Amino acid sequence: MPNTAPEAALIVKTVHVAVGVLLRAGRVLIARRPEGVHQGGLLEFPGGKVEPGETVQQALCREVAEETGLTVTPEQLQPLINIRHDYGDKRVLLDAWIARDVQGEAEGREGQSIQWLAPEALRDEDFPAANRPIIRALRLPDQLAITGDIRDPEAGLQKLHLALSGAASPPLVVLRAPALESPPYVALALEAARVCDRAGAALVVHGEPGVFDRVPGACGVHLPWHQAERYTERPVPDRAWLGVSCHNEPQLRHAEKLGADYVTLGNVLPTPSHPGREGLGWARFGELVAHAAVPVYGLGGLALAHRPKAQAEGAQGIAGISFWWS
Ligand SMILES: Nc1nc2c([nH]c(=O)n2[C@@H]2O[C@H](COP(=O)(O)OP(=O)(O)OP(=O)(O)O)[C@@H](O)[C@H]2O)c(=O)[nH]1
């Protein structure tokens, strides 16, 4: 007997969509959705609905072959990000996976135009709205380097210079110096941005959002949770990376609401910097990441060797101090 209860009409099924971020020589494969379909005319990553009985990886390999003629195997795929999005007329779960070093020539087998584009060339407004975090995930590195707590700016700058010339030199650096008042912090950050730039790295300032405007060389701002919780909307312009420190599920939801471009989540494992705090553990970390519509860096108790594990749990990568700052 059909369910005629009024609430039945309100249950909208979410469409599970397998999405492929296919990379070759640093470029990503992008197609244009045909006119007349959902979100038609916009750009997209190859992919499509997961059919009954298929795993998401199988669905993705099938869709990629149908749409582009490329062969991608489930073993090549690594989870990138899951995004739940309500378009009003349709709810989707974009289950995005990344494949690096894809071989072969791609062709638009369904008549769609396709091209390999540099991640920096992707503009949010050319894609369906749900794709924003995928584009962020594609541009962000897999390591986020956080400086130790800098108290003496002169010594801190020297240490930064040294750390950046080390083997584990990371591309994105968060300048953490909570003990400094605002004017000395800004002076330090102006100089640190130059040091990073010379080393081919980019600097994210740490603290309250207003610091970003005072450090023209910075590419973003990272909000500690006690700052993030004071805001109800994105406190910095779109051109800035916005990062938020999160420790649990409600904080993740808040960071998403702010339009964070990435979050750190932890501590994942026990860490000497927070004695007595147990850590989320990999299983809980993975659950939280699976429901986060924002790239997540695992933080706390992690070494460089944990990066593959964090990524296998769907994280963007790892963040931390000890792996690059000694
Ligand atoms: N393939 C793909 N779909 C996306 C992206 N972003 C996004 O919001 N979607 C949405 O995900 C849904 C999946 O769409 P699809 O039409 O490609 O799936 P499909 O090939 O199985 O479709 P069909 O069998 O109905 O023709 C659409 O509602 C689409 O708007 C994206 O980057 N790639």
The ligand as a Gaussian input file, in Angstrom:
#p B3LYP/6-31G(d) Opt

LIG

0 1
 N       29.377000      14.272000     -12.914000
 C       29.296000      15.316000     -12.103000
 N       28.090000      15.608000     -11.513000
 C       28.036000      16.682000     -10.711000
 C       29.203000      17.497000     -10.451000
 N       28.840000      18.500000      -9.578000
 C       27.514000      18.335000      -9.311000
 O       26.869000      19.034000      -8.551000
 N       27.020000      17.242000      -9.989000
 C       25.628000      16.780000      -9.916000
 O       25.578000      15.386000      -9.696000
 C       24.460000      14.799000     -10.400000
 C       25.007000      13.639000     -11.251000
 O       24.860000      13.851000     -12.492000
 P       25.025000      13.148000     -13.887000
 O       23.889000      13.699000     -14.684000
 O       26.382000      13.393000     -14.377000
 O       24.824000      11.598000     -13.600000
 P       24.597000      10.481000     -14.682000
 O       25.642000      10.600000     -15.749000
 O       24.510000       9.189000     -13.942000
 O       23.233000      10.941000     -15.268000
 P       22.038000      10.371000     -16.102000
 O       22.108000       8.896000     -16.004000
 O       20.854000      10.962000     -15.407000
 O       22.265000      10.941000     -17.452000
 C       23.816000      15.942000     -11.174000
 O       22.719000      16.410000     -10.427000
 C       24.888000      17.014000     -11.215000
 O       24.345000      18.302000     -11.281000
 C       30.420000      17.173000     -11.074000
 O       31.471000      17.827000     -10.913000
 N       30.414000      16.080000     -11.888000

